[in-house]
């Protein structure tokens, strides 16, 4: 009968080791989800800019037409201070809409989508910093 001494890992040490492994997996998942969130935020921003470029132009046209109508009503009722104020407000709104639509046209945003090489690099780094895989991968 062999009387070799076998090292028993204390339960607390084993539990800490298991928790560290679980933590590393969760950190990797968090990093992936943060990357996904950044991608979605960039896509949303690009969509908003595209939407505003298309719809903003239509609103500018609409506000211009309303300003023309208010101006025509003002010319029919020259002595009416209320129609004068409405015409002035409509012109101001049309000008602001036109400025905003012009600004939107100038903003050209590309859709952000991480390339496969970026994703591959991310995974490689995650493997390199993973505590359970550090000893297996040559640095």
C-alpha positions, 0 to 999 in steps of 0.5 A: 500500500502506497503512503503518498500524500495527496494534496487536498484543496480546501473547500474555500480555496476551491470555491474562490478558484471557481468564482474567479473562473466564473468572474472571468467568463462574466467579464468576457460576456460583459465586454462583448455586450458593451461592444454590441451596445456601442455598435447599436448606439452607432447604428441608432445615431446613423439612423437618426441622422438619415431620418432627419435628413429625409424628414427634416427636409420635408418639415422645412418645406412644410414650414415654408408653405405655412409661412407663405400661407401666413404671409398671404393671410397677412396681406389680406388683413394688413391691419390685423396685428394677430396675422402679422405676428403669425406671419412673423412666427411662421417665417421664423419657424421656416427659417429655423427648419431650413437651417436644421435641415441644411445642418442635417444634410451636412452631417454625413455619418457612416454606419459603424460595424466592427470588422471581422479583424476587430472582432478577432482581435477582441477575442484574442485579447480576451483569451490572453487576459483570461486567468484560466487560459494565461498559462496555456497561451504563449505570450 
